[in-house]
Amino acid sequence: MSESRNAILGKLRAGRDAHPLTPPESDFAVLRNKRWEGAERLERIKRMMEAVHTEFLETTEANWPADVQAFLKAQGTRNLLFGPATKAGARLSAEWTADGPELIPYADRVETFKERLFDGIDAGITTTLGAIADTGSLIVWPTPEEPRLMSLVPHMHLALLRADALYDTFWQAMTENRWADGMPTNALLISGPSKTADIEQTLAYGVHGPKRLVVVIVR
């Protein structure tokens, strides 16, 4: 078996060396030329994401922590999971008032609070790298300070989206942010709350992740 295997691999290597493959030049002109105007870009993202049950909360740089708190209070949300080591998380913690939902920092290994994470967290908030007009998707970039579980486990995911961090295409986002120079273990493209039609081909939301996705647009 070993001799046969070596003989087959030897022939494959010889063929590769004798006839090296040269991949053709990639033509990204179609993606490079796919553009939308600034205001149209955001409206397209909202329209596409609302079509799959995404919700939007519009606010400003000065007011977003207070507006997030007011929104959650109106929803009857008991608590909010956040990343205290992020810039956004530090500001949220500093400006949160005592009459709001409980702030729960994601500061320990998941094993230490797994039961509460899966059974006792109402909402989680994360930052985003931006959004893509072509597909109507958020770019979520997990880090040790904001692990992927923060956007996947709570029943409601709030995603902070800067109104000036909008891209026309996935290709533009990858090239302008130099993803080839380094990526996390995974990057997430999120267009709406979790949904599936696996069960009797009936569309259901919140089966494999958050039941609600709320994009907080910070202008």
N, C-alpha and C positions, 0 to 999 in steps of 0.2 A: 504493500500500500504506500509506504514512504517513497519507494523508488518511482512508482507511477506518479505520485503527486509531484515529486521534484521534476520529473520529465515534463509534465504538463506546465508547471510554473516556468520552467526553463524556456519552453517554446513561446509562452506568452511574453516573457521578458525580451527574448530575441526579436519577436515581432514588433514589440514596442520600440526597441532601440533602432531597428531597421527602418521603421516607418513612423517617426514621431508625429503626433497630432498637434496641429497648430490651431487653436480655437480662433474663430473669426472675431473681428472687432465688434464689440457691442455698440449698437446704435440706440442712444437714449434720446434722440431728437423728439420723439413723440411725447415722452414724459417731460422733457425740458421745456417744450412749448405749450404744455397744458397749464394754463394760468387763469386765475379769476381776479377781479379787482378786490381791493381790501374789504369793503363793506359786503360785497357779494360773497366773499369767501366765508365770512362768519355766518351769514344768512343761510348759505348752502349747508354748512355743517349742522346748524340748528334744525333745518328742515329735514335732513336725512336722518338725524338722530332721534328727532321727535317721532318720526314715522315708525320707530321700533321702541317706543315708550320711554325714551330718555326725557328727563325733566331738566329745566334750566332755571337758575337763580342768578339774576344780573345784579352786580354790585360794583363798588369802586375800591381802589387801593386803600383809601382811608377807612372805609366802612365794612370791609368784608368779614372780619371776625364778629362784629356785632350783628351783621345781617345773617350770618350762618347760625348764630345762637338764637336769634329771633325766629328763624325758619324752623329750627329743630324744636323749639318750645311750642310753636304752633302745631307741629306734627305729633306732639306728645312723646317725643323721643326721650328715653331715660338716660342714655349715656352716649359718649362719642369717643371712639378710639383714635388716637393721633400719635404722630411721631415727634416727641419733645426735642429731639436733637436736630430737627430741620429748622430752617429759618422761619418757615410758615408756622411750624408747630410751636416754636418759642413765642412768636407773636400771639398765637391763639391762646396760649397759656397765660400770657401777661395781661391780655385784655378780656378774658372770660370772667363773667360775673357769677356770684354765688347762687343766683336764682336760676341759672341755666342748667341744662343736663350735666350729669357728672362727666368730667374729662378723665379718660383712662389712658395713661401713657403706655405705648408699646416700648417698654424699656428692658424687658427680660426675655430670655429664651422662651419659645412657644411652649416647651414642656412644662414650664412653671405655672402657666395660667391657661392651659389648653381647654379645660372644662368651661371656664368663664368665656373664653374667646368664642367657642362654638355654641354656647347656650345662653350667654348673658350679655352679649354686646348688640346694641340696636343699630349703631351706625359707625362707619369708619371714614376718615377724611385723608386724602392723599394729594400730593401735588401731581402735576403732569408735565411732560416735556413739550406739550402743544397738542394741536389737532390737525387732521388732514381733511381738506375740502373734497378731494376726489372720492373718498370712501365714507366720509362722515364718521371719523374714528378719533378717539383720544389716544395719545401715546403716553403710557404709564411706564416709568423707568424704575423698577424696584431697586432698593439699596438696603444695606444693613439697618439704616435709620428708618426706612419705610419699606418693610418686607412686602412681598406679594400678597400674603394673607390679609393684609389690611384692606385690600380692594376686592378680595374674593370671598371672605367669610361673613362679614356683617350683613344684615338684611338690607341695609341702605349704604350705598357708596357715594360719598360726596367727593367730587374731583375738582380741584382748583385749576382753572384754565385762564391763563393770561391772554387778553384779547389781542395782544401783539405777537403771540407765539403760534401763528397759524401758518400752515404749509399747504401748498397746492396739491402735492402728491407725496406718497410714501418715499419715492426716490429722492425728492427734494429734502425731506426730513433727514434721510440717511446721509446724504452727501454734505449738506450744510452743517450737520452736527458731527461729521467725521466718525460715523459708527464703525467704520473699518479699523479705526485705531484702538477700539476697545468697547466692549459691550458687557452688560451684566449677564448673569446666567440666563435670564430671560427678559425680554421686553414685551409689553402687552399692548395690543391694539384693541380698544374697547369701543363698541358702537352703541351699546345699550345694555339694559339689565339682562341677567341670565335668562335664557329661554331654551326650550327643547320641544320637539314634537315626536320623541321616541315612543311615547306611550299612546298607542292607538292613533297615531298621527294627529293628535290634538295639541295645539300650541299651548304651552304652559310656561309661566314665568317664575323665576326664582328657584328652579329645581337644583341647579348645580352651582349657584352663586347668588349674588344680591338680587333681591326682588325689585329694588329701585336703584336707578342711577341718576344722581342729581349733579349736573355740571354747574359749578359756580364760576360764572364768567366775571373775571376781575378786569375792569376797564381802567 
